[in-house]
Amino acid sequence: MNARRQLGEFLQTRRSQLQPEDVGVATYGDRRRVPGLRREELALLAGVSASYYSRLEQGQAANASPEVLDALAQALRLDDVERRHLHELATRRKPATRRPAAEKVSAATRQLVAALGGVPVVVLGRRSDVLAWNPLGRALYAGHLSQRPNMARLVFLDAHTRDLYADWPAKARGVVATLRMASGRHPDDPQLTALIGELTVKSPEFATLWADHRVKTAGDAVYEMRHPLVGTLHVTQHTLRVTDDQSVVVATTEPGSPSHAAMTLLVHSAATGF
């Protein structure tokens, strides 16, 4: 993935989603050939020249200062996560000269996974690979598999996982937004590029969501899950970031609820080998 191209696409997408009336730009009834703000209108709001902003969108400028990026972020009404992503895309990096080292889970993180034996736990890497999990984590998310999967690939290409989430589109959007953040931090990661290419080719839904350039950091989220063994349960997924590229996902249910009873049944099933 080319970081300059990603920067241009991100700016263009956000500009197209911002209407003139949202930022007080008068249109005087003129007809617009494209949605959203024009380049020159955004440049004026950000206090930069239209020609310079055009070069940014076209991937022909690589020296945007933090002040200019902040001005663009303010003009585009970006949130904190989107602002961080914008800065990461604009950061000049030396091209990678070798393949990234294999991701490893630290001893401290493994201790955490072991300590949380009573709830489902999954450790995810920068590409959404499952780097470690406990028996309950496997039972909840991928009991039909024997090997640790890539969660993004599972969400988009695995029929079991599509059925697992009652609101699958919400889960899919979250996965893509998190991958977008990773691609901004690691534009030269060949394995990440290959994963995104594979999903773009094999999943029209992924291709559509990827083109939207939505970004977010993983956080707490509540999902209704339809588990084939224990039925419907509402699960809160807590995401604990242990490094810039690794996170621990812990699934909990409300004590005393039907979902908690279903999770207790899943604990028993996992302990007895189903």
RODO-2510 file (C-alpha; in nm, 4 decimals, decimal comma):
residues 274
     n   res          X          Y          Z
     1     m     0,0000     0,0000     0,0000
     2     n     0,1252     0,3439    -0,0928
     3     a     0,1005     0,5865     0,1997
     4     r     0,0789     0,8967    -0,0205
     5     r    -0,2021     0,7427    -0,2216
     6     q    -0,3808     0,6434     0,0995
     7     l    -0,3434     1,0010     0,2252
     8     g    -0,4957     1,1407    -0,0919
     9     e    -0,7812     0,8917    -0,0928
    10     f    -0,8558     0,9582     0,2735
    11     l    -0,8694     1,3355     0,2182
    12     q    -1,0835     1,3007    -0,0932
    13     t    -1,3284     1,0638     0,0758
    14     r    -1,3705     1,2851     0,3814
    15     r    -1,4063     1,5957     0,1631
    16     s    -1,6821     1,4295    -0,0404
    17     q    -1,8729     1,3471     0,2792
    18     l    -1,8746     1,7066     0,4065
    19     q    -2,1534     1,9249     0,2697
    20     p    -2,1068     2,3021     0,2130
    21     e    -2,3872     2,3858     0,4545
    22     d    -2,2140     2,1811     0,7250
    23     v    -1,9271     2,4291     0,7374
    24     g    -2,1025     2,7512     0,6384
    25     v    -1,9882     2,7606     0,2754
    26     a    -2,2331     2,9539     0,0576
    27     t    -2,3210     2,7827    -0,2707
    28     y    -2,5630     3,0422    -0,4143
    29     g    -2,7623     2,7620    -0,5739
    30     d    -2,4816     2,6515    -0,8056
    31     r    -2,4984     2,2996    -0,9451
    32     r    -2,2245     2,0621    -0,8300
    33     r    -2,0873     1,7801    -1,0391
    34     v    -1,9482     1,5913    -0,7406
    35     p    -2,0746     1,5490    -0,3823
    36     g    -1,9274     1,7359    -0,0891
    37     l    -1,6872     2,0276    -0,0759
    38     r    -1,4730     2,1341    -0,3680
    39     r    -1,0962     2,1239    -0,3266
    40     e    -1,0635     2,4997    -0,3293
    41     e    -1,3355     2,5359    -0,0640
    42     l    -1,1616     2,2963     0,1720
    43     a    -0,8264     2,4621     0,1060
    44     l    -0,9762     2,7991     0,1986
    45     l    -1,1208     2,6597     0,5218
    46     a    -0,7838     2,5082     0,6132
    47     g    -0,5852     2,8177     0,5213
    48     v    -0,3701     2,6537     0,2514
    49     s    -0,3434     2,7186    -0,1194
    50     a    -0,5746     2,5262    -0,3501
    51     s    -0,2795     2,4078    -0,5595
    52     y    -0,0973     2,2702    -0,2559
    53     y    -0,4065     2,0909    -0,1301
    54     s    -0,4622     1,9436    -0,4770
    55     r    -0,1087     1,8028    -0,4727
    56     l    -0,1800     1,6407    -0,1370
    57     e    -0,4885     1,4671    -0,2736
    58     q    -0,2974     1,3582    -0,5821
    59     g    -0,0162     1,2072    -0,3768
    60     q     0,2376     1,4572    -0,5098
    61     a     0,3273     1,6271    -0,1810
    62     a     0,5033     1,4567     0,1077
    63     n     0,6033     1,7447     0,3324
    64     a     0,2818     1,8457     0,5037
    65     s     0,3609     1,9987     0,8414
    66     p     0,1752     1,8966     1,1591
    67     e     0,0171     2,2418     1,1619
    68     v    -0,1203     2,1992     0,8093
    69     l    -0,2500     1,8517     0,8928
    70     d    -0,4225     1,9829     1,2041
    71     a    -0,5795     2,2631     1,0005
    72     l    -0,7076     2,0093     0,7461
    73     a    -0,8365     1,7866     1,0254
    74     q    -1,0266     2,0783     1,1741
    75     a    -1,1691     2,1803     0,8378
    76     l    -1,2784     1,8223     0,7693
    77     r    -1,4192     1,7895     1,1214
    78     l    -1,2191     1,4769     1,1925
    79     d    -1,2414     1,3100     1,5311
    80     d    -0,9321     1,2266     1,7352
    81     v    -0,8889     0,8815     1,5802
    82     e    -0,9220     1,0171     1,2257
    83     r    -0,6804     1,3008     1,3059
    84     r    -0,4206     1,0501     1,4292
    85     h    -0,4709     0,8418     1,1144
    86     l    -0,4205     1,1501     0,8972
    87     h    -0,0885     1,2250     1,0691
    88     e     0,0247     0,8628     1,0338
    89     l    -0,0515     0,8612     0,6626
    90     a     0,1458     1,1830     0,6142
    91     t     0,4526     1,0633     0,8075
    92     r     0,7449     0,9920     0,5780
    93     r     0,8971     0,6513     0,6456
    94     k     1,1917     0,4689     0,5029
    95     p     1,0757     0,1855     0,2751
    96     a     1,0912    -0,1538     0,4416
    97     t     1,3985    -0,3496     0,3385
    98     r     1,2917    -0,6860     0,4774
    99     r     0,9840    -0,8759     0,5815
   100     p     0,8450    -0,7804     0,9227
   101     a     0,9388    -1,0153     1,2034
   102     a     0,6774    -1,2670     1,3088
   103     e     0,4488    -1,1306     1,5784
   104     k     0,5074    -1,2819     1,9201
   105     v     0,2998    -1,2718     2,2355
   106     s     0,4928    -1,1607     2,5437
   107     a     0,5127    -1,3697     2,8580
   108     a     0,3143    -1,1045     3,0457
   109     t     0,0314    -1,1209     2,7919
   110     r     0,0262    -1,5020     2,8108
   111     q    -0,0002    -1,4748     3,1889
   112     l    -0,2984    -1,2434     3,1449
   113     v    -0,4690    -1,4890     2,9096
   114     a    -0,4086    -1,7723     3,1575
   115     a    -0,5410    -1,5662     3,4485
   116     l    -0,8672    -1,4952     3,2640
   117     g    -0,9553    -1,8610     3,2293
   118     g    -1,3221    -1,8121     3,3177
   119     v    -1,4058    -1,5886     3,0199
   120     p    -1,3290    -1,6014     2,6458
   121     v    -0,9977    -1,4316     2,5642
   122     v    -0,8307    -1,3758     2,2265
   123     v    -0,5017    -1,1976     2,1486
   124     l    -0,5041    -1,0207     1,8104
   125     g    -0,2053    -0,8930     1,6135
   126     r    -0,1708    -0,6010     1,3747
   127     r    -0,3287    -0,7960     1,0842
   128     s    -0,6071    -0,9380     1,3045
   129     d    -0,4319    -1,2743     1,3296
   130     v    -0,5253    -1,4688     1,6430
   131     l    -0,1882    -1,4931     1,8156
   132     a    -0,3210    -1,6708     2,1249
   133     w    -0,6518    -1,7683     2,2828
   134     n    -0,7871    -1,9726     2,5686
   135     p    -1,0261    -2,2674     2,5220
   136     l    -1,3269    -2,0432     2,5826
   137     g    -1,2066    -1,7921     2,3254
   138     r    -1,1889    -2,0667     2,0668
   139     a    -1,5263    -2,2053     2,1749
   140     l    -1,7002    -1,8682     2,1407
   141     y    -1,5487    -1,7410     1,8174
   142     a    -1,4259    -2,0396     1,6200
   143     g    -1,5172    -2,3702     1,7774
   144     h    -1,5495    -2,5204     1,4289
   145     l    -1,1789    -2,4615     1,3600
   146     s    -0,8737    -2,6445     1,4880
   147     q    -0,6172    -2,3745     1,4029
   148     r    -0,5988    -2,0114     1,5130
   149     p    -0,7502    -1,8030     1,2305
   150     n    -0,7228    -1,4510     1,0990
   151     m    -1,0301    -1,2752     1,2352
   152     a    -1,0778    -1,0388     0,9399
   153     r    -1,0686    -1,3291     0,6984
   154     l    -1,3087    -1,5181     0,9257
   155     v    -1,5605    -1,2332     0,9448
   156     f    -1,5789    -1,1830     0,5690
   157     l    -1,5172    -1,5287     0,4246
   158     d    -1,6483    -1,7767     0,6831
   159     a    -2,0196    -1,8643     0,6781
   160     h    -2,0178    -1,9736     1,0437
   161     t    -1,8865    -1,6353     1,1582
   162     r    -2,1317    -1,4440     0,9396
   163     d    -2,4148    -1,6307     1,1103
   164     l    -2,2581    -1,5837     1,4541
   165     y    -2,3199    -1,2068     1,4605
   166     a    -2,6845    -1,0955     1,4526
   167     d    -2,5674    -0,7530     1,3295
   168     w    -2,2951    -0,8759     1,0988
   169     p    -2,2615    -0,5426     0,9112
   170     a    -2,1685    -0,3645     1,2368
   171     k    -1,9002    -0,6233     1,3104
   172     a    -1,7721    -0,5998     0,9530
   173     r    -1,7441    -0,2207     0,9711
   174     g    -1,5460    -0,2453     1,2932
   175     v    -1,3022    -0,4973     1,1448
   176     v    -1,2394    -0,2849     0,8353
   177     a    -1,1966     0,0356     1,0359
   178     t    -0,9382    -0,1312     1,2577
   179     l    -0,7502    -0,2678     0,9548
   180     r    -0,7469     0,0852     0,8102
   181     m    -0,5676     0,2099     1,1193
   182     a    -0,3126    -0,0710     1,0869
   183     s    -0,2533     0,0067     0,7203
   184     g    -0,1775     0,3683     0,8108
   185     r     0,0832     0,2593     1,0652
   186     h     0,2329    -0,0109     0,8414
   187     p     0,1919     0,0827     0,4741
   188     d     0,4898    -0,1337     0,3757
   189     d     0,3758    -0,4556     0,5459
   190     p     0,3486    -0,7075     0,2577
   191     q     0,1381    -0,9539     0,4558
   192     l    -0,1112    -0,6840     0,5482
   193     t    -0,1232    -0,5689     0,1854
   194     a    -0,1804    -0,9280     0,0711
   195     l    -0,4627    -0,9764     0,3224
   196     i    -0,6397    -0,6586     0,2112
   197     g    -0,5961    -0,7578    -0,1538
   198     e    -0,7401    -1,1033    -0,0885
   199     l    -1,0425    -0,9690     0,0971
   200     t    -1,1042    -0,7015    -0,1661
   201     v    -1,1140    -0,9661    -0,4403
   202     k    -1,3154    -1,2271    -0,2500
   203     s    -1,5646    -1,0071    -0,0644
   204     p    -1,7635    -0,7283    -0,2345
   205     e    -1,8752    -0,6115     0,1112
   206     f    -1,5148    -0,5685     0,2200
   207     a    -1,4272    -0,3817    -0,0999
   208     t    -1,7136    -0,1367    -0,0437
   209     l    -1,6263    -0,0755     0,3204
   210     w    -1,2547    -0,0420     0,2451
   211     a    -1,3224     0,2275    -0,0132
   212     d    -1,5022     0,4345     0,2523
   213     h    -1,1766     0,4909     0,4482
   214     r    -1,3443     0,4708     0,7886
   215     v    -1,1013     0,4345     1,0770
   216     k    -1,1314     0,3586     1,4452
   217     t    -0,9360     0,2082     1,7277
   218     a    -1,0764    -0,1066     1,8780
   219     g    -1,2791    -0,0421     2,1916
   220     d    -1,5616    -0,1910     2,3933
   221     a    -1,8560    -0,3120     2,1866
   222     v    -2,1720    -0,5108     2,2554
   223     y    -2,2765    -0,7781     2,0065
   224     e    -2,5697    -1,0145     1,9895
   225     m    -2,4196    -1,3517     1,9052
   226     r    -2,6111    -1,6581     1,7882
   227     h    -2,3919    -1,9439     1,9031
   228     p    -2,4660    -2,2874     1,7538
   229     l    -2,4163    -2,4625     2,0909
   230     v    -2,5702    -2,2300     2,3495
   231     g    -2,8033    -2,0068     2,1514
   232     t    -2,8348    -1,6290     2,1613
   233     l    -2,6263    -1,4243     2,4010
   234     h    -2,5309    -1,0581     2,4316
   235     v    -2,1570    -1,0229     2,4738
   236     t    -1,9493    -0,7192     2,5636
   237     q    -1,6136    -0,7353     2,3916
   238     h    -1,3505    -0,5390     2,5857
   239     t    -1,0375    -0,4572     2,3894
   240     l    -0,7237    -0,4041     2,5973
   241     r    -0,4327    -0,2733     2,3913
   242     v    -0,1036    -0,4213     2,5179
   243     t     0,1216    -0,2798     2,2415
   244     d     0,0668    -0,0508     1,9417
   245     d    -0,0067    -0,3600     1,7329
   246     q    -0,1475    -0,6165     1,9761
   247     s    -0,4685    -0,6233     2,1747
   248     v    -0,6375    -0,8617     2,4154
   249     v    -1,0103    -0,9089     2,3531
   250     v    -1,2095    -1,0252     2,6567
   251     a    -1,5754    -1,1258     2,6235
   252     t    -1,8104    -1,0844     2,9194
   253     t    -2,1841    -1,1088     2,9867
   254     e    -2,4071    -0,9362     3,2414
   255     p    -2,4203    -1,1350     3,5671
   256     g    -2,7538    -1,3029     3,6266
   257     s    -2,8716    -1,2546     3,2692
   258     p    -2,9770    -1,5253     3,0212
   259     s    -2,6575    -1,4441     2,8339
   260     h    -2,4543    -1,5197     3,1455
   261     a    -2,6321    -1,8545     3,1776
   262     a    -2,5513    -1,9302     2,8144
   263     m    -2,1862    -1,8377     2,8712
   264     t    -2,1761    -2,0659     3,1763
   265     l    -2,3038    -2,3486     2,9581
   266     l    -2,0331    -2,2702     2,7037
   267     v    -1,7714    -2,2830     2,9822
   268     h    -1,8936    -2,6305     3,0754
   269     s    -1,8962    -2,7409     2,7115
   270     a    -1,5406    -2,6173     2,6563
   271     a    -1,4215    -2,7884     2,9748
   272     t    -1,5727    -3,1210     2,8776
   273     g    -1,4659    -3,1069     2,5141
   274     f    -1,8192    -3,0388     2,3960
***
